[in-house]
Each structure stands twice: as structure tokens, then as C-alpha cells.
Amino acid sequence: MLRTSRNLRNAAAALGVLLLSGTAAFAQDASGKLVIVTSFPKDMTTAFQQAYQKANPKVTVEILNRNTNAGVKYLQETASNNGVDLFWASAPDAFEVLKGAGLLQPYKPKVEGIPEKVGAYPVNDPEGMYAGFAASGYGIMWNSRYMKANDLPIPKEWADLTKPAYYDHVAISAPSRSGTTHLTIETILQGEGWEKGWRTNKEMAGNYRTITERSFGVPDGVNSGAFGVGIVIDFFALSSQASGFPVEFVYPTVTTIVPANVGVVKNAPNKAAAEGFVDFLLSPKGQEVLLEPAIRRLPVNPVTYEKAPAGYPNPFKDKSLGSQVNFDVNVSQARYNVVDALFDQLVTFQLDDLKAATQAIHKAEAALAKKPNDKAKALLGEARDLVAAMPVTAEQAADPQLAGAFTVERKSAKDAVPERQAQVEQKWAAFAKENYANARKKADEAAALAR
């Protein structure tokens, strides 16, 4: 990662000169401290922070780094004595949560040339509570050297990662700890439907080497070759490529292109500086920052792509990107905490049992390929269905009473949570544990019949 850090330092220094002339007009009267809560990595925020401060020397930018869920909870908990000016993150549904709670205030950026939509998704909130400043898609990143060394096929679709060849070669971050991963999981659920989407997610999970606590742990692992394949937001792969790592990236058919956003917090102590920062992000020069090698985001101003390197993804030109999924932020918002809790209880905290069941299924499949057996085939189908089974339906997941049970964000299975939340989670965990054990048993029986 030394190369990435060096690129960022060089980028930050250059950006101060690059942006000074183009952004000095914004927030000319701003001064004092600008406090931003963000889920973006320090490497990215530092480049913008330094460039904005050079353009606005009377303003000192203070960055409070939180993952998306923690950032939302922080603003909720401190609302009565708010000291934050801006919320800056990828997940649009997180902004909907803040908007619904009345924790954002409207602002219309003083910038022209931004389209109404990126793909099928609105760039800005129709009510002006938050604005998109960059676009992002979700997909699969891999280390080319690792793939060659392990004789692995190149994946193109999510379903590819469910195949036996990828067992113990894939990684993802926990959606409860990463807003971008949550969007990936939710995109698959909306693109494939609740039942099929969870089947895909759980069958992929059976091949996971690890589940990282933070989203950047996945590209770090792919870059270093700790594992071969990672499920990531696109800019992780694009910035790694620009830094010289031997990685590639693909957008599966079932993906979505959504804006990363920024919103002024209600009762912001420094409203002038906050609004100036929003304009700064959307200015022509500010959009060019997104093209820097260590950042590599997709600008929301189509003109900026004229300065992008060859082969750079352009959702305004390539209409196929995200076209298969009409992402519904209201659906996502209604079941946000439920989806996170389901993933943790069925996957994150049950990964060893899920992997054991998956490995048994793979072995049975291999045995059946050599010696077909109708009874064994039926048992194998039952095993797969047990792994894919869900304890709640899509309708139940959107029930406010169920969603309301999840009031504490878990960092581990041992964290203390309210009784109602604990009861639901324990029920789901028991459901998964029993199903995975029975799936493994049926797969073993199928393999024995095929010997």
C-alpha cells in the first residue's frame, strides 16, 4: 500500500494548485471550523480536505470518520446538541434515514451541468436534502497473478462465485459494518428477488475465505494476494489499478450505479462553509479530483470524463451499466437493519458452519458427476435448499415492527443487545445452525450413495 499512499500525497499536493483558481469563488465568506462526518477512507478525504482549505484558508476542515451505520447513529444521538455540518457518504439509503428523521436541511448547489439521473437513479434528492457528487457501481475485483497461480477462471457474474472452483478464494466485508457492502447485498436482493437473491448471497458466502470488518480490508487483501477475489465498490479496484496492483474488475449484469452523496446537517454550526464544500465537490475542478489515481470515482458531471484515462467507466455513455436493476431506495430503507442482521446471523457469525455445508455439497456434486444416482441427486437438492432457506419473507423484512427490534449495531456475536433484538437474532442463528448441519448431513449421504 506504500504506492497508494505516495500517489495520494502527490495528488493532494497537486490538487491544491489545481483547484485553487476553480473553487475560490465558493464560500468566499466562509470561515471557522467545518465538521464533516464521513465513511470515506482517510486517503480520499485528505485530498479534498487539503484542497478545500487551500482554496478557503479561513476554514479548517475537521473529519470525523465513521462507517455509514455508525455515522447515522452518531447524528441521531447528537441531534439535540449538533456539532456537525456535513454528512458525506456513499449509501443513498443512509441519507434517506437522516432525511426521514429530519436531520438534514435543504441546499441547492450553485453548480450547472449536472444531469438529473445517473443510469436510472436520480443524482440529487428531489427535495434538495442531499446531493450526489460521484457515482459508484458494485462488482467483482480479482488479483490476476493469484488467479493464474491458482488456475481460477475469471468471474463475470455473481453466480460464478458460487462455483466450487472459488471455495476459500473470495472475501467480502460485513454489510453491518460497511454501507457499500450493504448496497451490494441489497442490489442482488432487488435484482434477483428476495428468495433467489439470498440463495445467491449465501452460496457465494459458502466460498468466502473471510469477512472483513471494514470495506477497505477487501481490496487490501486482493492487492496483497491474501485472497484472490473480492466483492467491492468499483473505486477500490480502479484506484488499485492506478497504483500498479495486478488487479481487474467487472460489473456483473445485476448491479446498480448510484450516487455517493453529501448533505448539510440540520442546525449546522457552519452552514456557509458546509454549502461551500458542496459546491466545491461539484465544481468542474472538484469533479476532476475524482479522477486522481488514488481516488478513481465516477464523476456526476459528464464533461469531466473528457479528461478521464482511456477505458475509464462512464455510466453516461455506457447505458448498460446498472440498467438491469431499478434500485428502490425506499425498499432498501424499510428493511435496512433487517438485511444487515440477517446477513450477520446467517453468514458472518455462522461462516464456519456454512463453509462446511458448502464444501460437503461441492464434494457430493463431484461424486455425482462421476456416478449419477437419483436418490443422491434429490438429497443434494434438499441440502442446497436448506442452505438457501430464509427465516423471514420479504414482506416480513419490511415490517416496521421487525425492523424496530434492531436498535444496537453489533460488532461481534458477543455484543450485548436489547432483549427483543437478542431474541430475534438467536432464533435466526439457531435456524441457520440447524439448517447448515442438516445440509451437510444430506450432502454427505448423497456423496456416500455416489461412491
TORGU-986972 format. One record per residue (C-alpha): x negated, y, z negated; residue in one letter; residue number from 0. Coordinates in nm, 2 decimals. Layout:
BEGIN
((X Y Z) a NUM);
...
! end
This chain:
BEGIN
((0.00 0.00 0.00) m 0);
((-0.30 0.23 0.00) l 1);
((-0.24 0.31 0.36) r 2);
((0.11 0.41 0.29) t 3);
((0.01 0.64 0.01) s 4);
((-0.26 0.80 0.22) r 5);
((-0.01 0.87 0.50) n 6);
((0.23 1.02 0.26) l 7);
((-0.03 1.26 0.11) r 8);
((-0.13 1.37 0.46) n 9);
((0.23 1.41 0.56) a 10);
((0.32 1.61 0.25) a 11);
((0.02 1.85 0.32) a 12);
((0.11 1.89 0.69) a 13);
((0.48 1.94 0.62) l 14);
((0.42 2.24 0.40) g 15);
((0.28 2.42 0.70) v 16);
((0.53 2.27 0.95) l 17);
((0.84 2.36 0.75) l 18);
((0.74 2.70 0.60) l 19);
((0.84 2.90 0.90) s 20);
((1.15 2.70 0.98) g 21);
((1.31 2.70 0.63) t 22);
((1.21 3.03 0.47) a 23);
((1.55 3.17 0.57) a 24);
((1.73 2.92 0.35) f 25);
((1.78 3.01 -0.02) a 26);
((1.59 3.33 0.00) q 27);
((1.74 3.44 -0.32) d 28);
((1.69 3.11 -0.50) a 29);
((1.45 3.09 -0.80) s 30);
((1.41 2.89 -1.11) g 31);
((1.44 2.51 -1.16) k 32);
((1.62 2.28 -0.92) l 33);
((1.70 1.94 -1.08) v 34);
((1.77 1.65 -0.84) i 35);
((1.89 1.30 -0.94) v 36);
((1.79 1.06 -0.66) t 37);
((1.75 0.69 -0.58) s 38);
((1.49 0.76 -0.31) f 39);
((1.13 0.64 -0.37) p 40);
((0.88 0.89 -0.50) k 41);
((0.68 0.88 -0.18) d 42);
((0.97 1.02 0.01) m 43);
((1.09 1.27 -0.24) t 44);
((0.74 1.41 -0.30) t 45);
((0.71 1.51 0.07) a 46);
((1.04 1.70 0.07) f 47);
((0.97 1.85 -0.28) q 48);
((0.64 1.99 -0.19) q 49);
((0.75 2.13 0.15) a 50);
((1.06 2.29 0.00) y 51);
((0.86 2.45 -0.28) q 52);
((0.61 2.59 -0.03) k 53);
((0.90 2.74 0.16) a 54);
((1.06 2.87 -0.16) n 55);
((0.78 2.95 -0.40) p 56);
((1.02 3.08 -0.67) k 57);
((1.18 2.74 -0.70) v 58);
((1.04 2.45 -0.90) t 59);
((1.19 2.11 -0.80) v 60);
((1.23 1.85 -1.07) e 61);
((1.30 1.50 -0.96) i 62);
((1.49 1.25 -1.18) l 63);
((1.45 0.91 -1.02) n 64);
((1.73 0.66 -1.09) r 65);
((1.87 0.37 -0.90) n 66);
((2.21 0.45 -0.74) t 67);
((2.43 0.30 -1.01) n 68);
((2.22 0.45 -1.29) a 69);
((2.23 0.79 -1.12) g 70);
((2.61 0.78 -1.10) v 71);
((2.64 0.68 -1.46) k 72);
((2.39 0.95 -1.57) y 73);
((2.60 1.22 -1.41) l 74);
((2.92 1.07 -1.56) q 75);
((2.77 1.06 -1.91) e 76);
((2.62 1.41 -1.90) t 77);
((2.91 1.58 -1.72) a 78);
((3.02 1.78 -2.03) s 79);
((2.67 1.94 -2.05) n 80);
((2.55 1.91 -1.70) n 81);
((2.19 2.00 -1.62) g 82);
((2.17 1.85 -1.27) v 83);
((2.20 2.05 -0.94) d 84);
((2.20 1.78 -0.67) l 85);
((2.27 1.41 -0.62) f 86);
((2.06 1.27 -0.34) w 87);
((2.10 0.90 -0.24) a 88);
((2.18 0.66 0.04) s 89);
((2.51 0.49 -0.06) a 90);
((2.82 0.69 0.05) p 91);
((3.05 0.49 -0.18) d 92);
((2.85 0.63 -0.48) a 93);
((2.93 0.98 -0.36) f 94);
((3.30 0.87 -0.34) e 95);
((3.28 0.76 -0.70) v 96);
((3.14 1.10 -0.81) l 97);
((3.39 1.28 -0.58) k 98);
((3.68 1.09 -0.73) g 99);
((3.56 1.18 -1.08) a 100);
((3.55 1.55 -0.99) g 101);
((3.17 1.56 -1.04) l 102);
((3.08 1.73 -0.71) l 103);
((3.16 2.07 -0.57) q 104);
((3.21 2.16 -0.20) p 105);
((2.95 2.32 0.02) y 106);
((2.94 2.36 0.39) k 107);
((2.58 2.36 0.52) p 108);
((2.48 2.66 0.72) k 109);
((2.33 2.44 1.00) v 110);
((2.46 2.38 1.35) e 111);
((2.41 2.08 1.59) g 112);
((2.52 1.80 1.35) i 113);
((2.77 1.56 1.51) p 114);
((3.09 1.47 1.33) e 115);
((3.00 1.10 1.33) k 116);
((2.71 0.86 1.35) v 117);
((2.83 0.54 1.50) g 118);
((3.18 0.50 1.37) a 119);
((3.11 0.67 1.04) y 120);
((3.17 1.04 0.95) p 121);
((2.84 1.22 0.89) v 122);
((2.99 1.45 0.63) n 123);
((3.27 1.42 0.37) d 124);
((3.59 1.57 0.53) p 125);
((3.64 1.77 0.21) e 126);
((3.29 1.90 0.21) g 127);
((3.19 1.74 -0.12) m 128);
((2.87 1.59 0.02) y 129);
((2.67 1.60 0.35) a 130);
((2.48 1.34 0.54) g 131);
((2.12 1.43 0.61) f 132);
((1.99 1.10 0.76) a 133);
((2.13 0.78 0.89) a 134);
((2.04 0.42 0.79) s 135);
((2.12 0.07 0.90) g 136);
((2.06 -0.26 0.73) y 137);
((1.89 -0.57 0.86) g 138);
((1.60 -0.82 0.85) i 139);
((1.23 -0.75 0.82) m 140);
((0.96 -1.00 0.86) w 141);
((0.58 -1.04 0.85) n 142);
((0.46 -1.16 1.19) s 143);
((0.14 -1.32 1.05) r 144);
((0.34 -1.50 0.78) y 145);
((0.59 -1.63 1.04) m 146);
((0.32 -1.76 1.26) k 147);
((0.13 -1.92 0.98) a 148);
((0.44 -2.10 0.85) n 149);
((0.58 -2.18 1.20) d 150);
((0.90 -2.00 1.13) l 151);
((1.15 -1.89 1.41) p 152);
((1.22 -1.52 1.44) i 153);
((1.56 -1.43 1.29) p 154);
((1.82 -1.22 1.47) k 155);
((2.14 -1.27 1.28) e 156);
((2.23 -1.32 0.91) w 157);
((2.34 -1.68 0.99) a 158);
((1.98 -1.75 1.09) d 159);
((1.87 -1.70 0.74) l 160);
((2.10 -1.98 0.62) t 161);
((1.90 -2.24 0.81) k 162);
((1.67 -2.49 0.63) p 163);
((1.36 -2.35 0.80) a 164);
((1.38 -2.04 0.59) y 165);
((1.41 -2.22 0.25) y 166);
((1.19 -2.03 -0.01) d 167);
((1.07 -1.77 0.25) h 168);
((1.33 -1.49 0.20) v 169);
((1.38 -1.21 -0.05) a 170);
((1.64 -0.95 -0.14) i 171);
((1.69 -0.70 -0.42) s 172);
((1.99 -0.73 -0.66) a 173);
((2.28 -0.52 -0.54) p 174);
((2.35 -0.42 -0.90) s 175);
((2.00 -0.26 -0.91) r 176);
((2.00 -0.12 -0.55) s 177);
((2.26 0.08 -0.38) g 178);
((2.12 0.00 -0.04) t 179);
((2.14 -0.37 -0.11) t 180);
((2.49 -0.33 -0.23) h 181);
((2.58 -0.17 0.11) l 182);
((2.42 -0.47 0.29) t 183);
((2.62 -0.72 0.09) i 184);
((2.94 -0.51 0.14) e 185);
((2.88 -0.47 0.51) t 186);
((2.86 -0.85 0.55) i 187);
((3.18 -0.89 0.35) l 188);
((3.36 -0.63 0.56) q 189);
((3.22 -0.75 0.89) g 190);
((3.29 -1.12 0.84) e 191);
((3.57 -1.11 0.59) g 192);
((3.57 -1.19 0.21) w 193);
((3.55 -1.57 0.22) e 194);
((3.32 -1.61 0.52) k 195);
((3.11 -1.31 0.41) g 196);
((3.05 -1.46 0.07) w 197);
((2.97 -1.80 0.23) r 198);
((2.70 -1.63 0.44) t 199);
((2.56 -1.44 0.15) n 200);
((2.54 -1.75 -0.08) k 201);
((2.40 -1.97 0.19) e 202);
((2.13 -1.71 0.26) m 203);
((2.07 -1.69 -0.12) a 204);
((2.00 -2.06 -0.13) g 205);
((1.69 -1.98 0.07) n 206);
((1.57 -1.69 -0.14) y 207);
((1.22 -1.70 -0.29) r 208);
((1.30 -1.42 -0.53) t 209);
((1.55 -1.14 -0.61) i 210);
((1.36 -0.82 -0.69) t 211);
((1.48 -0.56 -0.94) e 212);
((1.43 -0.26 -0.71) r 213);
((1.48 -0.24 -0.34) s 214);
((1.12 -0.14 -0.26) f 215);
((1.00 -0.47 -0.41) g 216);
((1.12 -0.65 -0.09) v 217);
((0.92 -0.45 0.17) p 218);
((0.62 -0.46 -0.06) d 219);
((0.64 -0.84 -0.07) g 220);
((0.68 -0.87 0.31) v 221);
((0.40 -0.63 0.37) n 222);
((0.16 -0.83 0.15) s 223);
((0.28 -1.17 0.27) g 224);
((0.41 -1.28 -0.07) a 225);
((0.71 -1.40 0.13) f 226);
((0.79 -1.38 0.50) g 227);
((1.14 -1.23 0.53) v 228);
((1.32 -0.95 0.36) g 229);
((1.67 -0.81 0.37) i 230);
((1.62 -0.44 0.37) v 231);
((1.74 -0.09 0.48) i 232);
((1.58 0.00 0.81) d 233);
((1.34 0.27 0.70) f 234);
((1.14 0.03 0.48) f 235);
((1.05 -0.17 0.79) a 236);
((0.99 0.14 1.01) l 237);
((0.76 0.31 0.76) s 238);
((0.57 -0.02 0.71) s 239);
((0.52 -0.05 1.08) q 240);
((0.39 0.31 1.10) a 241);
((0.15 0.24 0.82) s 242);
((0.00 -0.05 1.01) g 243);
((0.15 -0.35 0.85) f 244);
((0.22 -0.65 1.08) p 245);
((0.60 -0.64 1.03) v 246);
((0.90 -0.64 1.26) e 247);
((1.27 -0.55 1.21) f 248);
((1.61 -0.64 1.36) v 249);
((1.96 -0.50 1.32) y 250);
((2.19 -0.81 1.31) p 251);
((2.52 -0.78 1.50) t 252);
((2.71 -0.74 1.17) v 253);
((2.55 -0.43 1.04) t 254);
((2.66 -0.07 0.99) t 255);
((2.50 0.27 1.04) i 256);
((2.60 0.50 0.76) v 257);
((2.46 0.84 0.64) p 258);
((2.23 0.89 0.34) a 259);
((2.38 1.19 0.16) n 260);
((2.32 1.49 -0.06) v 261);
((2.58 1.66 -0.28) g 262);
((2.59 1.97 -0.51) v 263);
((2.69 1.86 -0.86) v 264);
((2.98 2.04 -1.02) k 265);
((2.87 2.32 -1.25) n 266);
((2.52 2.30 -1.11) a 267);
((2.29 2.53 -1.31) p 268);
((2.11 2.65 -1.00) n 269);
((2.38 2.65 -0.73) k 270);
((2.18 2.88 -0.49) a 271);
((1.87 2.66 -0.49) a 272);
((2.09 2.34 -0.45) a 273);
((2.27 2.48 -0.15) e 274);
((1.94 2.60 0.00) g 275);
((1.79 2.25 -0.04) f 276);
((2.09 2.10 0.15) v 277);
((2.03 2.35 0.43) d 278);
((1.66 2.27 0.43) f 279);
((1.73 1.90 0.47) l 280);
((1.95 1.97 0.78) l 281);
((1.74 2.23 0.94) s 282);
((1.56 2.14 1.26) p 283);
((1.22 2.13 1.08) k 284);
((1.37 1.95 0.79) g 285);
((1.50 1.68 1.02) q 286);
((1.16 1.63 1.16) e 287);
((1.03 1.53 0.82) v 288);
((1.24 1.22 0.86) l 289);
((1.01 1.11 1.15) l 290);
((0.69 1.12 0.94) e 291);
((0.52 0.78 0.94) p 292);
((0.57 0.71 0.57) a 293);
((0.94 0.81 0.57) i 294);
((1.09 0.70 0.91) r 295);
((1.46 0.78 0.85) r 296);
((1.71 0.83 1.13) l 297);
((1.79 1.20 1.17) p 298);
((2.15 1.31 1.20) v 299);
((2.06 1.58 1.45) n 300);
((2.04 1.41 1.79) p 301);
((1.80 1.67 1.92) v 302);
((1.53 1.56 1.67) t 303);
((1.50 1.22 1.85) y 304);
((1.32 1.40 2.13) e 305);
((1.02 1.42 1.90) k 306);
((1.05 1.06 1.78) a 307);
((0.79 0.80 1.88) p 308);
((0.86 0.55 2.16) a 309);
((1.10 0.28 2.06) g 310);
((1.25 0.47 1.76) y 311);
((1.61 0.36 1.69) p 312);
((1.86 0.61 1.80) n 313);
((2.22 0.55 1.69) p 314);
((2.35 0.84 1.90) f 315);
((2.20 0.68 2.22) k 316);
((2.23 0.30 2.13) d 317);
((2.60 0.27 2.08) k 318);
((2.57 -0.10 1.99) s 319);
((2.41 -0.02 1.65) l 320);
((2.68 -0.07 1.39) g 321);
((2.96 -0.10 1.64) s 322);
((3.09 -0.43 1.51) q 323);
((3.17 -0.30 1.16) v 324);
((3.41 -0.02 1.08) n 325);
((3.28 0.03 0.73) f 326);
((3.56 0.13 0.49) d 327);
((3.42 0.33 0.20) v 328);
((3.75 0.31 0.01) n 329);
((3.75 -0.07 0.02) v 330);
((3.39 -0.07 -0.10) s 331);
((3.45 0.18 -0.37) q 332);
((3.75 -0.01 -0.51) a 333);
((3.55 -0.33 -0.56) r 334);
((3.20 -0.19 -0.61) y 335);
((3.13 -0.31 -0.96) n 336);
((3.31 -0.64 -0.90) v 337);
((3.09 -0.72 -0.60) v 338);
((2.78 -0.64 -0.80) d 339);
((2.89 -0.85 -1.09) a 340);
((2.99 -1.14 -0.87) l 341);
((2.65 -1.14 -0.70) f 342);
((2.47 -1.14 -1.03) d 343);
((2.68 -1.42 -1.19) q 344);
((2.69 -1.64 -0.88) l 345);
((2.35 -1.57 -0.73) v 346);
((2.10 -1.36 -0.93) t 347);
((2.14 -1.54 -1.27) f 348);
((2.21 -1.88 -1.10) q 349);
((1.94 -1.87 -0.84) l 350);
((1.75 -2.19 -0.95) d 351);
((2.08 -2.40 -0.95) d 352);
((2.19 -2.25 -0.62) l 353);
((1.85 -2.33 -0.46) k 354);
((1.86 -2.68 -0.60) a 355);
((2.20 -2.74 -0.44) a 356);
((2.09 -2.58 -0.12) t 357);
((1.78 -2.80 -0.10) q 358);
((1.98 -3.11 -0.16) a 359);
((2.22 -3.01 0.12) i 360);
((1.93 -2.95 0.36) h 361);
((1.78 -3.29 0.28) k 362);
((2.12 -3.46 0.34) a 363);
((2.16 -3.28 0.67) e 364);
((1.82 -3.40 0.78) a 365);
((1.91 -3.76 0.68) a 366);
((2.24 -3.74 0.86) l 367);
((2.07 -3.62 1.18) a 368);
((1.87 -3.94 1.19) k 369);
((2.15 -4.17 1.08) k 370);
((2.51 -4.04 1.12) p 371);
((2.77 -4.15 0.86) n 372);
((3.13 -4.03 0.85) d 373);
((3.16 -4.06 0.47) k 374);
((2.83 -3.88 0.42) a 375);
((2.94 -3.61 0.66) k 376);
((3.26 -3.55 0.46) a 377);
((3.06 -3.54 0.13) l 378);
((2.82 -3.28 0.28) l 379);
((3.11 -3.06 0.39) g 380);
((3.25 -3.08 0.04) e 381);
((2.91 -2.98 -0.10) a 382);
((2.89 -2.68 0.13) r 383);
((3.24 -2.57 0.03) d 384);
((3.15 -2.59 -0.34) l 385);
((2.86 -2.36 -0.29) v 386);
((3.07 -2.12 -0.09) a 387);
((3.37 -2.12 -0.32) a 388);
((3.46 -1.79 -0.49) m 389);
((3.63 -1.74 -0.83) p 390);
((3.83 -1.44 -0.71) v 391);
((4.00 -1.33 -0.38) t 392);
((3.95 -1.00 -0.20) a 393);
((4.28 -0.88 -0.34) e 394);
((4.18 -0.96 -0.70) q 395);
((3.84 -0.80 -0.65) a 396);
((4.02 -0.47 -0.56) a 397);
((4.25 -0.48 -0.87) d 398);
((4.17 -0.18 -1.09) p 399);
((4.22 -0.39 -1.40) q 400);
((3.95 -0.63 -1.30) l 401);
((3.72 -0.35 -1.17) a 402);
((3.77 -0.16 -1.50) g 403);
((3.63 -0.45 -1.70) a 404);
((3.28 -0.37 -1.58) f 405);
((3.16 -0.08 -1.78) t 406);
((2.80 -0.17 -1.85) v 407);
((2.53 -0.22 -1.59) e 408);
((2.33 -0.54 -1.66) r 409);
((1.95 -0.55 -1.62) k 410);
((1.94 -0.92 -1.72) s 411);
((2.17 -1.20 -1.81) a 412);
((2.09 -1.14 -2.18) k 413);
((2.21 -0.78 -2.20) d 414);
((2.49 -0.70 -2.44) a 415);
((2.82 -0.60 -2.27) v 416);
((3.18 -0.53 -2.39) p 417);
((3.39 -0.84 -2.47) e 418);
((3.62 -0.82 -2.17) r 419);
((3.33 -0.79 -1.93) q 420);
((3.14 -1.07 -2.11) a 421);
((3.45 -1.30 -2.08) q 422);
((3.49 -1.24 -1.71) v 423);
((3.12 -1.29 -1.64) e 424);
((3.09 -1.60 -1.85) q 425);
((3.39 -1.75 -1.66) k 426);
((3.23 -1.68 -1.33) w 427);
((2.89 -1.81 -1.44) a 428);
((3.05 -2.13 -1.56) a 429);
((3.23 -2.16 -1.23) f 430);
((2.91 -2.13 -1.03) a 431);
((2.71 -2.36 -1.25) k 432);
((2.96 -2.64 -1.23) e 433);
((3.01 -2.59 -0.85) n 434);
((2.64 -2.59 -0.78) y 435);
((2.59 -2.90 -0.99) a 436);
((2.87 -3.09 -0.82) n 437);
((2.75 -2.97 -0.47) a 438);
((2.41 -3.11 -0.55) r 439);
((2.56 -3.44 -0.66) k 440);
((2.77 -3.47 -0.35) k 441);
((2.47 -3.38 -0.12) a 442);
((2.26 -3.65 -0.30) d 443);
((2.53 -3.91 -0.24) e 444);
((2.55 -3.81 0.12) a 445);
((2.18 -3.84 0.16) a 446);
((2.18 -4.19 0.00) a 447);
((2.45 -4.31 0.24) l 448);
((2.25 -4.19 0.53) a 449);
((1.93 -4.38 0.43) r 450);
! end
